[in-house]
Amino acid sequence: MDDDKEYYYRRAESELEMAQRTENPEAVKAHYTLAGYYLDKVYNDDAAAIVASGEAAISTTPPGASLS
């Protein structure tokens, strides 16, 4: 199980790096969204069940980010 969490953490870091490198606002949003999902998998044991049931309400814009 720890191997899974390490994998998801590395993927989240990768998505955050890509979000910081890109200039396309829609791509930035997508990378932050994916990073959020990966971090949920690392830190929230119930995240998979919530997402699978369709009840997740995850913000797609990180705090303090401006897409304009």
C-alpha positions in Angstrom: 0.0 0.0 0.0 2.9 2.4 0.7 4.1 1.9 -2.8 0.8 3.1 -4.1 0.9 6.2 -2.0 4.4 6.9 -3.2 3.4 6.5 -6.8 0.4 8.9 -6.4 2.5 11.4 -4.5 5.1 11.4 -7.3 2.3 11.8 -9.9 0.9 14.8 -7.9 4.3 16.4 -7.8 4.7 15.9 -11.6 1.3 17.4 -12.3 2.1 20.5 -10.1 5.4 21.0 -12.0 3.6 20.7 -15.3 1.0 23.2 -14.1 3.7 25.7 -13.3 5.5 25.3 -16.6 2.5 25.7 -18.9 1.0 29.0 -20.0 -2.4 27.7 -21.3 -5.0 28.4 -18.6 -7.0 25.3 -19.4 -4.0 23.1 -19.2 -3.0 24.7 -15.8 -6.5 23.9 -14.5 -6.3 20.3 -15.7 -2.9 19.7 -14.1 -4.0 21.2 -10.8 -7.2 19.0 -10.9 -5.2 15.9 -11.5 -2.8 16.8 -8.8 -5.7 17.2 -6.4 -7.0 13.7 -7.3 -3.6 12.2 -6.7 -3.2 13.9 -3.4 -6.6 12.7 -2.3 -5.4 9.2 -3.0 -2.4 9.8 -0.8 -4.0 11.6 2.1 -7.6 10.6 2.1 -8.5 7.0 2.6 -12.1 7.6 1.6 -11.3 9.5 -1.6 -11.6 6.5 -3.8 -15.0 5.6 -2.5 -16.3 9.2 -2.7 -15.1 9.6 -6.3 -16.4 6.2 -7.3 -19.8 7.1 -6.0 -19.9 10.4 -7.9 -20.3 12.4 -4.7 -16.9 14.2 -4.9 -17.0 18.0 -5.2 -13.4 19.0 -5.8 -12.4 22.6 -6.6 -10.6 22.7 -10.0 -9.0 26.0 -9.2 -6.3 26.0 -6.6 -6.5 28.6 -3.8 -5.0 31.9 -4.9 -4.7 31.0 -8.6 -6.0 33.3 -11.2 -6.9 32.0 -14.6 -7.5 35.4 -16.2 
